[in-house]
Amino acid sequence: MPDMSASASLAMTQFVTLAKEVDEDKVTPGVLGFIVFAVMALAVWGLMKSMNRHMNRVDFAEPADPKADASAEDAEAAGPAKPRQG
C-alpha cells in the first residue's frame, strides 16, 4: 500500500499556493451563497403567494352591532345637540 503522507503533503502545498493567490481583502459568497439566496428568495415568493391566496378568502364583512344601532337611534330621538352659550 503506498504511503499517503506524500500525496497529502502535495495536496496541502497546492492548497497553500491557492490560498496565497486569493486576495485577503476581498470576500465573496461564491456559488453556495448564491444557491442559499436563491432558495430563500423562492421560499419568500411562495409564502407571499400563499398569503395572498389566503387573504383573498377572508370575508371582512362585519355583522351590524345592535348596541351601536340603539345608541344612534337614541341620539336621533334626543334631537340635535344644542350649541353652548357662554
C-alpha positions in Angstrom: 0.0 0.0 0.0 1.5 3.4 -1.0 2.4 6.0 1.6 -0.4 8.6 1.7 1.6 11.2 3.6 3.5 12.2 0.4 0.2 12.8 -1.6 -1.3 14.5 1.4 1.6 16.9 1.7 1.5 17.5 -2.1 -2.2 18.4 -1.8 -1.6 20.7 1.1 1.2 22.6 -0.7 -1.2 23.1 -3.7 -3.9 24.4 -1.4 -1.5 26.7 0.3 -0.4 28.2 -3.0 -4.1 28.7 -4.0 -4.7 30.4 -0.7 -1.8 32.8 -1.3 -3.3 33.8 -4.6 -6.7 34.8 -3.0 -7.0 38.5 -2.1 -7.5 38.6 1.6 -9.3 41.9 1.4 -12.0 40.6 -0.9 -14.6 38.2 0.4 -17.2 36.7 -2.0 -20.1 34.4 -1.1 -19.5 32.1 -4.0 -21.8 29.6 -5.5 -23.1 28.3 -2.2 -24.1 31.8 -1.1 -26.0 32.3 -4.4 -27.8 29.0 -4.0 -28.8 29.8 -0.4 -30.0 33.2 -1.5 -32.0 31.8 -4.5 -33.7 29.2 -2.3 -34.6 31.9 0.3 -36.0 34.1 -2.5 -38.1 31.3 -3.8 -39.4 30.5 -0.3 -40.4 34.1 0.2 -42.1 34.3 -3.2 -44.1 31.1 -2.4 -45.0 32.3 1.1 -46.2 35.7 -0.4 -48.3 33.9 -3.0 -49.8 31.6 -0.4 -50.6 34.6 1.9 -52.2 36.4 -0.9 -54.4 33.4 -1.7 -55.4 33.1 2.0 -56.1 36.8 2.4 -58.4 36.7 -0.6 -60.5 34.0 1.0 -61.1 36.1 4.2 -64.6 37.8 4.4 -64.2 41.2 6.0 -67.9 42.0 6.2 -68.9 42.6 9.8 -72.4 42.0 11.2 -74.3 45.0 12.3 -73.8 45.8 16.0 -77.3 46.1 17.7 -75.9 48.2 20.5 -74.4 50.8 18.1 -77.8 51.0 16.2 -79.7 51.6 19.5 -77.3 54.4 20.6 -77.6 56.0 17.2 -81.5 55.9 17.4 -81.3 57.4 20.9 -79.2 60.2 19.7 -81.6 61.0 16.8 -84.6 60.9 19.2 -83.0 63.4 21.5 -82.6 65.9 18.7 -79.7 67.8 17.5 -77.2 68.9 20.1 -77.7 72.5 21.3 -74.7 74.8 20.9 -73.2 76.1 24.2 -73.6 79.7 25.1 -71.1 81.3 27.2 
